[in-house]
Amino acid sequence: MTRNAAGGSMLEKAALILECFDPSGGPYRLSELSERAGLPKPTVHRLAADLVRLGWLERSGAHYRLGAKLFELGTLVPRRRDLRETALPFLQDLFEATRETVHLGVREGLEVVYLERIHGHEALRLPSRIGGSLPLSCTAVGKALLAFSDAELTEEVLSGPLPSLTPYSITDPTRLRTTLEKIRVSGLAYEDQEATPGASCIAAPVFAGGTTVAALSVAVPRARFSPAQLAPAVRTAALGLSRALRTAG
């Protein structure tokens, strides 16, 4: 890649602009993108125009948001596409059994990335979105993934500052360690308003070849959260998907 005088390729700078967007941020004005990306405003203006032309960004008035083309490209990643397609019937069954918002998530670094989300007409307001990411320690899906990951990853999360999305997020490493131990015993992870106020969640890990590859969850308003009623459905969906992945493999 050819580098320009500012000390970074144009492709790298375009990536900086795209990485300004997160599940809780955007759309942004040009000046906001310039500040968040740490790039001169003329550079951002020029690259943003190219990204809009390619469909990687969309422009509405003075604001920019991620474009649909990025989602289309993301769905073409073979491993995630195959996992999502295999999981979809189990997610649909889980939704039919609970009539609540269901998720499929995978781990990407220290975050959970959501591959699918199914909800009814009265969708619970959640920070999760397809293609979006949230910290592992703040979600039931993330904690289910983390609990059954290798010890090195667990220690990396516990040794660093724990993110806080709400006042209920777990920020004490000792408490999180205890929580993960309980998840390993029960096979279920819980979240109580840790990602967004008023919402609770229950999740179970999905295995393939002895490795945790994903997690399924059901999110409900906290007022009607009943783990005893939801747990069997979540377990059944996760076990069914694990079995399907094992057979496919």
N, C-alpha and C positions, 0 to 999 in steps of 0.2 A: 504494500500500500504506500502510495506517495504521501509524504508528510508535508504539511504547509509550514509557513513561517511561524505559526503560533505554537508549534510543537505537538501536533497531533493530527492524525489523518482525518479527512472529512468523514469517513465512515465511523470512526471513533466518536467524532463530535455529534454525528446523527444519532448514534447510540446513546450518548449522554442526554440528548433531548428526549428520546423515547423513554429513558429510564427515569425521567422527572415524574412520570405518572405512576400512581400507586392506587390501591383500592379506595383510599379515603381522599385522594387528591384529584384536582382537575374539574372542569376544564380550566386552562390557564391562558392568560394574555401573553403576548410576546415578551413583555418586560419581565413577567414572572418566570417564563421559561428561561430567559437569559440569566436571571438571578439564580434559579435552581440548578441550571446546568453549568454555571460558572463560565459562560461564553459571551463574547461581545454581541450586542443586540443585532448589528448588521449580519453577523454570521448566522445567528439563529433565524433571522428573517429569511435569509437565502435558503438555508437547509430546510426550514419548515415548509417553504413553498414547494421544494422538491418532494418532501415527505407527503404533502397533501396530494400532489400530482400522482404519486405512486400508490396512494390509498392507505398509507401507514398512519397518517394523521387525517383528521377531518377538521374543517374550519367552519365555525358558525359565528358570523360577525367578527368580533375582535378576539374570539376565544378559540383555542385548539383543544382537541381531544383525540384519543387513540382511534385509529381507523379500523374499519371492519376487515381490511385485508390482513392485518396482523392476526386476527382470530382465525381467518381462513388458513393462513400458513401454520398456525399452531395446531390446528386439527389434523394437519398432514404428518405430524411427527409420528412415525409408526408405532413406537412403544405405547405412547399415551393414547393414540387413536384406537389401537387394538384393545387396550385396557378399558377405555370408555365404552366401546361397542359391546364388549363382553359383559360389562357391569350394568348396562342400561336396563335389561330385563329385571335384574335384581333390585335396582333402584326404583323401577316402576312398581314392583311388587311391594317394596317397603313403603312407598308413598300410598299405595292403595290400602295397605294394612293400617297405616297411622293417620293418613290425611294431613300430614304435617310436612314441613320443608325438609328434604333429604339432600345430602351432599355426598360426593365422591371426591376425595383429596389424595394427593401424593406429596411426598417430601421433595423439596428443592432447596438444598443447603439447610439453613436454619428456619425455613418457612414451609408452610403447607400451601400448595397450589391447588385450586379447585378446578377439577376437570368437568364436573357436572353438578347441576343443582335443579331440583324439581320442586315446584311449589304450586299451590292452588291459587284460586282467584284472590284470596285474602292473604297475600304473602307477608310473612313476618319480616319486619325491617331488620336486615342483617348486613354486616359489612362484607360478607362473602359474595363473590361473583365469579362466574365462569372465567377462568384465565387469571383471576386475581390471586393474591397471596396474603397470608397473615402469619404472625409469629407462631411457631410450634407450641409454645408454652401457654398461649392465650386461647386455644380452641380445643374442643374435645377431639376432633380429627387429628390435630397436631400432636396432642398428648398421647393418643393411641399409637401414632407413628413413632414418636420419640421413645415411648416405653419399650417398644420391641425393636429398637435400632441397636447398633453396636455400642458398647460401653464408651468408646472414644467420642462418639457424637454426643452422648448424654453428658459426659464430663465437659465437653466444649460448651454446651448450653448452660450447664450449671456454673461454670467458672466465669462466664461473662455476665454483664448486666442484663437482667431479665426485663423485657419490654413490658410496658403497661398501657393497655388500651382503655381500661376503665379502672375505677378505684377497687374493683374486685379481682383484677388480674393478679396472678401469683408472682410476686417479685422477690420472695424469700427462697433462696436455693434449697435450704433444708426442707421447707414445706413442699417444694416441687419434687424433691427426691422421694419424699414419703408418698406423695401422690402417684409417682411413677411406679413405685413398688406395689402399691395397691392395684394399679391397673394391670400389672403383670400377673397378679394373683387372680383377679376377677375376669380379666379379658375385656373389660369395659372401661371407657374413659368418660368423665363427666366434665361439664363446664357450667358454671353458674354465674352468668352475667359478666364473664371475663373478657368477652370480645365486644359485647354491646349490652347496655342496660336493658333489663326486662326480658332477656332471652336465656334459656337454658338448653343444654344439648347433651346427647349421649352418643358415643361412637364405639366402633369395634374395628380391630385391625383386619386386614385382608392379606393372606399369605400366598406365596407361590414359590415352590422349590425351597421351602424352609426360610424364606426371606419375606419381610414385611414390604409389600409393594404399594399398598394403599390403605385407606380406611373409609368406612361408611358412617354416616351420622344422621340423626334426626334432631332437628331444632324446633323448639316449641316456646310459646310464651311462658314465662316462669310461673305464672299463676296456675297453669294447668299441667305443669311438668310432673309426670308420674313415671319414674324409672322402672318400677315393677311392671307396669303395663308395656312400656316401650322396649325394655331390654330383650325379651324373647324375639321380637320382630327384627331388631338390629342384629342380634346374634345369628338368626336364621339367614338373613341376607348376606352377612359377611362370610359365614360358613359356605353358603351356596356359591358365592363368587369365588372363594378360595378353591372349592372343588372344581368349578368350571375352568379356572386358570390352570389347575394341576392337570386336568384332562387334556386341555388344549396344548399344554407344554409337552 
